[in-house]
Structure formats: C-alpha cells, structure tokens
Amino acid sequence: MLYQDQFPIVEERQPIPPAFETFGLPQRGPRVEFGFVSCALHNRFLFLSREKDQLIQFQSDRLLHNWRKGLNTENEYPRFESLIKDFEAELYLLNEYMKNLNTQDLRINQCEITYTNQISLKGSQIYPSQWFRIMGLDDFNVENMSLTFTKLIHGSDNSPTGRLICEVNSQLDSVGAPLLVVQLSARGAPRSTSIADALDFLCIGRDLIVKMFAEITSKAAHAVWERTQ
C-alpha cells in the first residue's frame, strides 16, 4: 500500500460526489439532476495515522489530506507549510504509482483547500456582531445562525477560475454545548493539470482564506483563534 507506513489504519466510506466550480448565467426555475455510470461506483478509502489526527482520503476521482484533533485532543494545529509539503509528496507518490499502471501522469482539473474553525459559545444566544464584522447587528441575538456567501477567484487574465466560499453554522459539540462552525474554502481549476500548478492554486487559496478570515471576523474571534499578524 502506498501510504501504509504513516497511515496504517484503513476505513471505508461512501464516495464524495463531484464538486466543480462553473461560471456563467445562473439557471432559472427548478432544477433536476441525474446521471449515468458505465461501471461500479468505488467507495472512498480513509488512511489514518496512528493518532487518527491526519488522514488521506482516496477515491477514483480525488485525493485529500486532512488534519483533525484525533485521539489526542491537546495536539497543536500544524502549520500549512508542513501540510502542503506532505501533500506534495503524497501526490507525487500517487503519480508514480499511476504511471506504472498506465504510463500517464495525473491530470488535475479541480483543487480545494478548506479551513474549519469552531467558536465555543458560553450561552444559548448568539450575538453575530461579536464575531463577524460584516453583520452590523450590535445588540441583536439569535438562537441559531446560518450564513453562506461566495466570492470569485480571478486568474492572471482576470477571468474567473474559482470561488471563495464562506459558511457559518450554529451546531452542538459532542457533549451538547453550543458552538459556531466557520468553514472557509477556496475551490477552482489550476492553471494547468500539472501537480505543480495544483499546489500553486492551493497556496494562493490559502492566502485568500487567511485574508478573508481577517476581513470578516472581529477582534474577539481573532483572540479565540489566536490569530497573529
């Protein structure tokens, strides 16, 4: 197995459906989606580290590298530079394996990087303006919160190549305590199908996510996440 030394635990899950950013006029009216497949659908395989804090997800059309708290809830969040270096090695390892099978390099047509952050709430009420600069509702409190918006990512010729996606939702943690989950993603097409350009898109996406986080969140949120300049 390609990743057995570092990721010895294997689990199987349902496949993740395809996600592509497209551009143009939105469709109007109701929309029905369906599709055909010419072969059996293959499941998604998870390769986990011994602490279950890092994992590789693999299915026929994607490769993902994730970090999470895992078994050791006190472990510190790794730096992006460390994770992207590991992911680069994993991509080239998979590329060599695929070339041995059919003499063809990987062709990457979509990339995504996602940061998921949590804010633990002390009470049952949520004050959006306490955490988000974009809300402008000083004393307004709500029981539940759901917010989604997107921004275009433009290439060197100013044409859209992807989107920044922000999603905020109120949830309960494993013991039933309220929290806000803030998920920021950058998804789109790299300049070419090469691994180098895919990694470049991820680095650009990460910088855009960090900038968006700083722009939309308050100083209180920065303190919770221990953001540094």
GROMACS elastic network, one bead per residue, 0.5 to 0.9 nm:
[ bonds ]
;  ai    aj funct       b0    kb
    1     4     6  0.54224   500
    1     5     6  0.85704   500
    2     5     6  0.82356   500
    2    90     6  0.86795   500
    2    93     6  0.74184   500
    2    94     6  0.74668   500
    2    97     6  0.82092   500
    3     6     6  0.59642   500
    3     7     6  0.56141   500
    3     8     6  0.74691   500
    3    47     6  0.73712   500
    3    56     6  0.84425   500
    3    90     6  0.80300   500
    3    93     6  0.89398   500
    4     9     6  0.79038   500
    4    10     6  0.88655   500
    4    47     6  0.77720   500
    5     8     6  0.60253   500
    5    49     6  0.88638   500
    6    47     6  0.87774   500
    6    48     6  0.79841   500
    6    49     6  0.58898   500
    6    50     6  0.78561   500
    7    10     6  0.77340   500
    7    46     6  0.89511   500
    7    47     6  0.51934   500
    7    50     6  0.67931   500
    7    52     6  0.86494   500
    7    54     6  0.81717   500
    7    55     6  0.69855   500
    7    56     6  0.78131   500
    8    47     6  0.66352   500
    8    48     6  0.63217   500
    8    49     6  0.62170   500
    8    50     6  0.67870   500
    9    46     6  0.78926   500
    9    47     6  0.55984   500
    9    49     6  0.65252   500
    9    50     6  0.69082   500
    9    52     6  0.82618   500
   10    45     6  0.68913   500
   10    46     6  0.55587   500
   10    48     6  0.63506   500
   11    44     6  0.85102   500
   11    45     6  0.58103   500
   11    46     6  0.50005   500
   11    47     6  0.66828   500
   11    48     6  0.80230   500
   12    43     6  0.67030   500
   12    44     6  0.58554   500
   12    46     6  0.61005   500
   13    16     6  0.88257   500
   13    43     6  0.59165   500
   13    44     6  0.50406   500
   13    45     6  0.61756   500
   13    46     6  0.74861   500
   14    42     6  0.82777   500
   14    43     6  0.51302   500
   14    44     6  0.56569   500
   14    45     6  0.85322   500
   15    41     6  0.80316   500
   15    42     6  0.69984   500
   15    45     6  0.84374   500
   15    59     6  0.67637   500
   15    60     6  0.88225   500
   16    19     6  0.87449   500
   16    43     6  0.85717   500
   16    44     6  0.72851   500
   16    59     6  0.81916   500
   16    62     6  0.88688   500
   18    61     6  0.80197   500
   18    62     6  0.88688   500
   19   110     6  0.82533   500
   19   187     6  0.88238   500
   20   109     6  0.88802   500
   20   110     6  0.67414   500
   20   111     6  0.89798   500
   20   162     6  0.88682   500
   20   187     6  0.79145   500
   20   188     6  0.69866   500
   20   189     6  0.83672   500
   21   110     6  0.82841   500
   21   161     6  0.79794   500
   21   162     6  0.59824   500
   21   163     6  0.70895   500
   21   187     6  0.70257   500
   21   188     6  0.57367   500
   21   189     6  0.78559   500
   22   161     6  0.85491   500
   22   162     6  0.79305   500
   22   188     6  0.85968   500
   23    26     6  0.81883   500
   23   160     6  0.73679   500
   23   161     6  0.85569   500
   23   162     6  0.86854   500
   27    30     6  0.84507   500
   27    31     6  0.79344   500
   28    31     6  0.80747   500
   37    40     6  0.74724   500
   37    41     6  0.78695   500
   41    60     6  0.87554   500
   42    59     6  0.69301   500
   42    60     6  0.68442   500
   43    58     6  0.87258   500
   43    59     6  0.64080   500
   43    60     6  0.82549   500
   44    57     6  0.66949   500
   44    58     6  0.56337   500
   44    60     6  0.79510   500
   45    56     6  0.81126   500
   45    57     6  0.56936   500
   45    58     6  0.52477   500
   45    59     6  0.63788   500
   46    55     6  0.65020   500
   46    56     6  0.57194   500
   46    58     6  0.65277   500
   47    54     6  0.85622   500
   47    55     6  0.53768   500
   47    56     6  0.50737   500
   47    57     6  0.64143   500
   47    58     6  0.81419   500
   48    51     6  0.78494   500
   48    52     6  0.53047   500
   48    53     6  0.74662   500
   48    54     6  0.60289   500
   48    56     6  0.65588   500
   48    57     6  0.87077   500
   49    53     6  0.64984   500
   49    54     6  0.55985   500
   49    55     6  0.61291   500
   49    56     6  0.88327   500
   50    53     6  0.79028   500
   50    54     6  0.86199   500
   50    71     6  0.88837   500
   51    54     6  0.76423   500
   51    69     6  0.89401   500
   51    70     6  0.60463   500
   51    71     6  0.55220   500
   51    72     6  0.68345   500
   52    55     6  0.68681   500
   52    67     6  0.87308   500
   52    68     6  0.78317   500
   52    69     6  0.79150   500
   52    71     6  0.61555   500
   52    72     6  0.85065   500
   53    66     6  0.81295   500
   53    67     6  0.56065   500
   53    69     6  0.53284   500
   53    71     6  0.68803   500
   53    72     6  0.77012   500
   53    75     6  0.85188   500
   54    65     6  0.73311   500
   54    66     6  0.56417   500
   54    68     6  0.63380   500
   54    69     6  0.84627   500
   54    70     6  0.76512   500
   55    64     6  0.81275   500
   55    65     6  0.58260   500
   55    66     6  0.53513   500
   55    67     6  0.66316   500
   55    68     6  0.84997   500
   56    63     6  0.70982   500
   56    64     6  0.55289   500
   56    66     6  0.64298   500
   56    90     6  0.89355   500
   57    62     6  0.79058   500
   57    63     6  0.57224   500
   57    65     6  0.63780   500
   57    66     6  0.78889   500
   58    61     6  0.79856   500
   58    62     6  0.59745   500
   58    64     6  0.65190   500
   58    65     6  0.89959   500
   59    62     6  0.54958   500
   59    63     6  0.67157   500
   60    63     6  0.84313   500
   62   108     6  0.89063   500
   63    91     6  0.79715   500
   64    87     6  0.83398   500
   65    83     6  0.81709   500
   65    84     6  0.89947   500
   65    86     6  0.87237   500
   65    87     6  0.65366   500
   65    90     6  0.88456   500
   66    83     6  0.87731   500
   67    70     6  0.83137   500
   67    77     6  0.79822   500
   67    78     6  0.81183   500
   67    83     6  0.85686   500
   68    77     6  0.81183   500
   69    72     6  0.63726   500
   69    73     6  0.52283   500
   69    74     6  0.75438   500
   69    75     6  0.66187   500
   69    76     6  0.82081   500
   69    77     6  0.81223   500
   70    73     6  0.63580   500
   70    75     6  0.84075   500
   71    74     6  0.88941   500
   71    75     6  0.89423   500
   72    75     6  0.57286   500
   73    76     6  0.85643   500
   75    78     6  0.88449   500
   78    81     6  0.84554   500
   78    82     6  0.68409   500
   78    83     6  0.70737   500
   79    82     6  0.54636   500
   79    83     6  0.66124   500
   79    84     6  0.88843   500
   80    83     6  0.51162   500
   80    84     6  0.60214   500
   80    85     6  0.84469   500
   80   203     6  0.89072   500
   80   206     6  0.83448   500
   81    84     6  0.54071   500
   81    85     6  0.62332   500
   81    86     6  0.87975   500
   82    85     6  0.52816   500
   82    86     6  0.64160   500
   82    87     6  0.87627   500
   83    86     6  0.51336   500
   83    87     6  0.61301   500
   83    88     6  0.85883   500
   84    88     6  0.60316   500
   84    89     6  0.86541   500
   84   199     6  0.77482   500
   84   202     6  0.83470   500
   84   203     6  0.82180   500
   85    88     6  0.51357   500
   85    89     6  0.64746   500
   85    90     6  0.87833   500
   86    89     6  0.52240   500
   86    90     6  0.63011   500
   86    91     6  0.87359   500
   87    91     6  0.60999   500
   87    92     6  0.86655   500
   87   199     6  0.87929   500
   88    91     6  0.51481   500
   88    92     6  0.63211   500
   88    93     6  0.85815   500
   88   195     6  0.79949   500
   88   196     6  0.86588   500
   88   199     6  0.72725   500
   89    92     6  0.53065   500
   89    93     6  0.61176   500
   89    94     6  0.86695   500
   90    93     6  0.50588   500
   90    94     6  0.62144   500
   90    95     6  0.85376   500
   91    94     6  0.51554   500
   91    95     6  0.60635   500
   91    96     6  0.87174   500
   91   106     6  0.87727   500
   91   195     6  0.73798   500
   92    96     6  0.61826   500
   92    97     6  0.85646   500
   92   106     6  0.89945   500
   92   195     6  0.77723   500
   93    96     6  0.53090   500
   93    97     6  0.63600   500
   93    98     6  0.87860   500
   94    97     6  0.50194   500
   94    98     6  0.61615   500
   94    99     6  0.85779   500
   94   106     6  0.82859   500
   95    98     6  0.51647   500
   95    99     6  0.61198   500
   95   100     6  0.86825   500
   95   104     6  0.83508   500
   95   105     6  0.59029   500
   95   106     6  0.56775   500
   95   195     6  0.89139   500
   96    99     6  0.50799   500
   96   100     6  0.63103   500
   96   101     6  0.88288   500
   96   103     6  0.89137   500
   96   105     6  0.77064   500
   96   106     6  0.89298   500
   97   100     6  0.52874   500
   97   101     6  0.66553   500
   98   101     6  0.50711   500
   98   102     6  0.63069   500
   98   103     6  0.71170   500
   98   104     6  0.68285   500
   98   105     6  0.69363   500
   98   106     6  0.73255   500
   99   102     6  0.53175   500
   99   105     6  0.57603   500
   99   106     6  0.80605   500
  100   103     6  0.56782   500
  100   104     6  0.81259   500
  101   104     6  0.80838   500
  102   105     6  0.86224   500
  104   107     6  0.86500   500
  105   194     6  0.83486   500
  106   193     6  0.76706   500
  106   194     6  0.73175   500
  106   195     6  0.76054   500
  107   192     6  0.84378   500
  107   194     6  0.61881   500
  107   195     6  0.78429   500
  108   111     6  0.76034   500
  108   189     6  0.82573   500
  108   190     6  0.77202   500
  108   192     6  0.76992   500
  108   194     6  0.63197   500
  108   195     6  0.69986   500
  108   197     6  0.89137   500
  108   198     6  0.68697   500
  109   188     6  0.82578   500
  109   189     6  0.56395   500
  109   190     6  0.67318   500
  109   192     6  0.76633   500
  109   193     6  0.56949   500
  109   194     6  0.88588   500
  109   198     6  0.83534   500
  110   187     6  0.71737   500
  110   188     6  0.54299   500
  110   190     6  0.66429   500
  110   193     6  0.85613   500
  110   198     6  0.79404   500
  111   186     6  0.80445   500
  111   187     6  0.55705   500
  111   188     6  0.55573   500
  111   189     6  0.60971   500
  111   190     6  0.69012   500
  111   198     6  0.64507   500
  111   199     6  0.84721   500
  111   201     6  0.70753   500
  111   202     6  0.68964   500
  112   185     6  0.68413   500
  112   186     6  0.55498   500
  112   188     6  0.66924   500
  112   189     6  0.88845   500
  112   201     6  0.83784   500
  112   202     6  0.67635   500
  112   205     6  0.79231   500
  113   184     6  0.83908   500
  113   185     6  0.55963   500
  113   186     6  0.54567   500
  113   187     6  0.66622   500
  113   201     6  0.89839   500
  113   202     6  0.60331   500
  113   203     6  0.87305   500
  113   205     6  0.66544   500
  113   206     6  0.68407   500
  113   209     6  0.88588   500
  114   183     6  0.68796   500
  114   184     6  0.56286   500
  114   186     6  0.65773   500
  114   187     6  0.85435   500
  114   205     6  0.88532   500
  114   206     6  0.81554   500
  114   209     6  0.83149   500
  115   182     6  0.81375   500
  115   183     6  0.56990   500
  115   184     6  0.52761   500
  115   185     6  0.64106   500
  115   206     6  0.85846   500
  115   209     6  0.78569   500
  116   181     6  0.69528   500
  116   182     6  0.57615   500
  116   184     6  0.65083   500
  116   185     6  0.86230   500
  117   180     6  0.82125   500
  117   181     6  0.57829   500
  117   182     6  0.51041   500
  117   183     6  0.62959   500
  117   184     6  0.85141   500
  117   225     6  0.79708   500
  118   179     6  0.65754   500
  118   180     6  0.55721   500
  118   182     6  0.61914   500
  118   183     6  0.87071   500
  118   225     6  0.85457   500
  119   131     6  0.89702   500
  119   178     6  0.87697   500
  119   179     6  0.53485   500
  119   181     6  0.65466   500
  119   182     6  0.80663   500
  119   221     6  0.78172   500
  119   224     6  0.72519   500
  119   225     6  0.83427   500
  120   173     6  0.86748   500
  120   177     6  0.77157   500
  120   178     6  0.64431   500
  120   180     6  0.65747   500
  120   181     6  0.89183   500
  121   124     6  0.73151   500
  121   125     6  0.81786   500
  121   126     6  0.75906   500
  121   177     6  0.76033   500
  121   178     6  0.55639   500
  121   179     6  0.50979   500
  121   180     6  0.73277   500
  122   125     6  0.85311   500
  122   177     6  0.83481   500
  122   178     6  0.76236   500
  122   179     6  0.85297   500
  123   126     6  0.76922   500
  123   177     6  0.88553   500
  123   178     6  0.75682   500
  124   142     6  0.87942   500
  124   143     6  0.66890   500
  124   144     6  0.89515   500
  124   177     6  0.87329   500
  124   178     6  0.67338   500
  125   141     6  0.59706   500
  125   142     6  0.56881   500
  125   143     6  0.52233   500
  125   144     6  0.79009   500
  126   130     6  0.85012   500
  126   140     6  0.84345   500
  126   141     6  0.52734   500
  126   142     6  0.51653   500
  126   143     6  0.61049   500
  126   144     6  0.71164   500
  126   145     6  0.76657   500
  126   170     6  0.85921   500
  126   180     6  0.87422   500
  127   130     6  0.55307   500
  127   131     6  0.74528   500
  127   137     6  0.80285   500
  127   138     6  0.77985   500
  127   139     6  0.70021   500
  127   140     6  0.61108   500
  127   142     6  0.66326   500
  128   131     6  0.56394   500
  128   132     6  0.59623   500
  128   133     6  0.85715   500
  128   135     6  0.63932   500
  128   136     6  0.82235   500
  128   137     6  0.69423   500
  128   138     6  0.80451   500
  128   139     6  0.88286   500
  128   140     6  0.74303   500
  128   141     6  0.70076   500
  128   142     6  0.79375   500
  128   145     6  0.82396   500
  129   132     6  0.50702   500
  129   133     6  0.61614   500
  129   134     6  0.76441   500
  129   135     6  0.54958   500
  129   136     6  0.58409   500
  129   137     6  0.54900   500
  129   138     6  0.55816   500
  129   139     6  0.77633   500
  129   140     6  0.78478   500
  129   141     6  0.89027   500
  129   217     6  0.88849   500
  129   218     6  0.78351   500
  130   133     6  0.79318   500
  130   137     6  0.88931   500
  130   138     6  0.76891   500
  130   139     6  0.89906   500
  130   217     6  0.87087   500
  130   218     6  0.67285   500
  130   219     6  0.86457   500
  130   220     6  0.68368   500
  130   221     6  0.78796   500
  131   135     6  0.87559   500
  131   216     6  0.85805   500
  131   217     6  0.56320   500
  131   218     6  0.50395   500
  131   219     6  0.76767   500
  131   220     6  0.62223   500
  131   221     6  0.53200   500
  131   222     6  0.87152   500
  132   135     6  0.58470   500
  132   136     6  0.80905   500
  132   215     6  0.88889   500
  132   216     6  0.55767   500
  132   218     6  0.51898   500
  132   219     6  0.88953   500
  132   220     6  0.89690   500
  132   221     6  0.77530   500
  133   136     6  0.65400   500
  133   215     6  0.75342   500
  133   216     6  0.52519   500
  133   217     6  0.53476   500
  133   218     6  0.54520   500
  133   219     6  0.89797   500
  134   137     6  0.89582   500
  134   215     6  0.84168   500
  134   216     6  0.56751   500
  134   217     6  0.75853   500
  134   218     6  0.89680   500
  135   138     6  0.83219   500
  135   216     6  0.87510   500
  137   140     6  0.52969   500
  137   141     6  0.83374   500
  138   141     6  0.87078   500
  142   145     6  0.69186   500
  143   170     6  0.86477   500
  144   169     6  0.77769   500
  144   170     6  0.56794   500
  144   171     6  0.81664   500
  145   168     6  0.72706   500
  145   169     6  0.54848   500
  145   170     6  0.52636   500
  145   171     6  0.88053   500
  145   180     6  0.81732   500
  146   167     6  0.75005   500
  146   168     6  0.55286   500
  146   170     6  0.66860   500
  147   166     6  0.77913   500
  147   167     6  0.56657   500
  147   169     6  0.65553   500
  148   165     6  0.73638   500
  148   166     6  0.55201   500
  148   168     6  0.64423   500
  148   169     6  0.87466   500
  149   164     6  0.83663   500
  149   165     6  0.60561   500
  149   166     6  0.54386   500
  149   167     6  0.68593   500
  150   163     6  0.63240   500
  150   164     6  0.53833   500
  150   166     6  0.62091   500
  150   167     6  0.88656   500
  151   162     6  0.85942   500
  151   163     6  0.54641   500
  151   165     6  0.66685   500
  151   166     6  0.86855   500
  152   160     6  0.62232   500
  152   161     6  0.76211   500
  152   162     6  0.59955   500
  152   164     6  0.62143   500
  152   165     6  0.89044   500
  153   158     6  0.87647   500
  153   159     6  0.83657   500
  153   160     6  0.56388   500
  153   161     6  0.57077   500
  153   163     6  0.50694   500
  153   164     6  0.66502   500
  153   186     6  0.82339   500
  153   187     6  0.86795   500
  153   188     6  0.80128   500
  153   205     6  0.86785   500
  153   208     6  0.88369   500
  154   157     6  0.75973   500
  154   158     6  0.50587   500
  154   159     6  0.52913   500
  154   161     6  0.54191   500
  154   162     6  0.69673   500
  154   163     6  0.85088   500
  155   158     6  0.50919   500
  155   159     6  0.55681   500
  155   160     6  0.61652   500
  155   161     6  0.58334   500
  155   162     6  0.86148   500
  155   191     6  0.81816   500
  156   159     6  0.75047   500
  157   160     6  0.87597   500
  158   161     6  0.87487   500
  160   163     6  0.80274   500
  160   188     6  0.89026   500
  161   187     6  0.86372   500
  161   188     6  0.56336   500
  161   189     6  0.57290   500
  161   190     6  0.76243   500
  161   191     6  0.85001   500
  162   186     6  0.71692   500
  162   187     6  0.54311   500
  162   189     6  0.62944   500
  162   190     6  0.88368   500
  163   185     6  0.80358   500
  163   186     6  0.57780   500
  163   187     6  0.55457   500
  163   188     6  0.63214   500
  164   184     6  0.72375   500
  164   185     6  0.56539   500
  164   187     6  0.66500   500
  164   188     6  0.88973   500
  164   205     6  0.79652   500
  164   208     6  0.77585   500
  164   209     6  0.73921   500
  164   212     6  0.86048   500
  165   183     6  0.79662   500
  165   184     6  0.57156   500
  165   185     6  0.50352   500
  165   186     6  0.63126   500
  165   187     6  0.79367   500
  165   209     6  0.89476   500
  166   182     6  0.73660   500
  166   183     6  0.58884   500
  166   185     6  0.65932   500
  166   212     6  0.88005   500
  167   181     6  0.80115   500
  167   182     6  0.58748   500
  167   183     6  0.51765   500
  167   184     6  0.65419   500
  167   185     6  0.86511   500
  168   180     6  0.68759   500
  168   181     6  0.56790   500
  168   183     6  0.64126   500
  168   184     6  0.87876   500
  169   179     6  0.85263   500
  169   180     6  0.57412   500
  169   181     6  0.53616   500
  169   182     6  0.67543   500
  169   183     6  0.87053   500
  170   178     6  0.71146   500
  170   179     6  0.57990   500
  170   181     6  0.62132   500
  170   182     6  0.89084   500
  171   176     6  0.87360   500
  171   177     6  0.83312   500
  171   178     6  0.58667   500
  171   179     6  0.54754   500
  171   180     6  0.61217   500
  171   181     6  0.69838   500
  172   175     6  0.75389   500
  172   177     6  0.52182   500
  172   179     6  0.58381   500
  172   180     6  0.83371   500
  173   176     6  0.51917   500
  173   177     6  0.53730   500
  173   178     6  0.64196   500
  173   179     6  0.67754   500
  174   177     6  0.74709   500
  184   209     6  0.62852   500
  184   210     6  0.89191   500
  184   212     6  0.83173   500
  184   213     6  0.78446   500
  185   205     6  0.78083   500
  185   206     6  0.84524   500
  185   209     6  0.68447   500
  186   201     6  0.88537   500
  186   202     6  0.78393   500
  186   204     6  0.87875   500
  186   205     6  0.51415   500
  186   206     6  0.73742   500
  186   208     6  0.76847   500
  186   209     6  0.69752   500
  187   201     6  0.87340   500
  187   202     6  0.85684   500
  187   205     6  0.76049   500
  188   201     6  0.81112   500
  189   192     6  0.78969   500
  189   193     6  0.84816   500
  189   198     6  0.79972   500
  189   201     6  0.78112   500
  190   193     6  0.66676   500
  190   194     6  0.81783   500
  190   197     6  0.56481   500
  190   198     6  0.52519   500
  190   199     6  0.84086   500
  190   200     6  0.76802   500
  190   201     6  0.56430   500
  190   202     6  0.87453   500
  191   194     6  0.83373   500
  191   197     6  0.59331   500
  191   198     6  0.76870   500
  191   200     6  0.88253   500
  191   201     6  0.79537   500
  192   195     6  0.85264   500
  192   196     6  0.87084   500
  192   197     6  0.60224   500
  192   198     6  0.76065   500
  193   196     6  0.85706   500
  193   197     6  0.70027   500
  193   198     6  0.70824   500
  194   197     6  0.54531   500
  194   198     6  0.63057   500
  194   199     6  0.87870   500
  195   199     6  0.61657   500
  195   200     6  0.85323   500
  196   199     6  0.52548   500
  196   200     6  0.62221   500
  196   201     6  0.87918   500
  197   201     6  0.62117   500
  197   202     6  0.87030   500
  198   201     6  0.51661   500
  198   202     6  0.64697   500
  198   203     6  0.88581   500
  199   202     6  0.50693   500
  199   203     6  0.63221   500
  199   204     6  0.87188   500
  200   203     6  0.51303   500
  200   204     6  0.62314   500
  200   205     6  0.84674   500
  201   204     6  0.51195   500
  201   205     6  0.59226   500
  201   206     6  0.84920   500
  202   206     6  0.60581   500
  202   207     6  0.87088   500
  203   206     6  0.51203   500
  203   207     6  0.64475   500
  203   208     6  0.87802   500
  204   207     6  0.52256   500
  204   208     6  0.63145   500
  204   209     6  0.87135   500
  205   208     6  0.50660   500
  205   209     6  0.61437   500
  205   210     6  0.86737   500
  206   209     6  0.50770   500
  206   210     6  0.62604   500
  206   211     6  0.86494   500
  207   210     6  0.52035   500
  207   211     6  0.62477   500
  207   212     6  0.86543   500
  208   211     6  0.50841   500
  208   212     6  0.60862   500
  208   213     6  0.85629   500
  209   212     6  0.50481   500
  209   213     6  0.60727   500
  209   214     6  0.86288   500
  210   213     6  0.51754   500
  210   214     6  0.63703   500
  210   215     6  0.87526   500
  211   214     6  0.52216   500
  211   215     6  0.62580   500
  211   216     6  0.88553   500
  212   215     6  0.50161   500
  212   216     6  0.61519   500
  212   217     6  0.84056   500
  213   216     6  0.55340   500
  213   217     6  0.59260   500
  213   222     6  0.88898   500
  214   217     6  0.57903   500
  214   218     6  0.78360   500
  214   219     6  0.88999   500
  214   222     6  0.78307   500
  214   227     6  0.88066   500
  215   218     6  0.82202   500
  217   220     6  0.80436   500
  217   221     6  0.60195   500
  217   222     6  0.71328   500
  218   221     6  0.52505   500
  218   222     6  0.64426   500
  218   223     6  0.88053   500
  219   223     6  0.62111   500
  219   224     6  0.87307   500
  220   223     6  0.51513   500
  220   224     6  0.64269   500
  220   225     6  0.88840   500
  221   224     6  0.51004   500
  221   225     6  0.63597   500
  221   226     6  0.83619   500
  221   227     6  0.85372   500
  222   225     6  0.52517   500
  222   226     6  0.57453   500
  222   227     6  0.50392   500
  222   228     6  0.80618   500
  223   227     6  0.63647   500
  223   228     6  0.89361   500
  224   227     6  0.78829   500
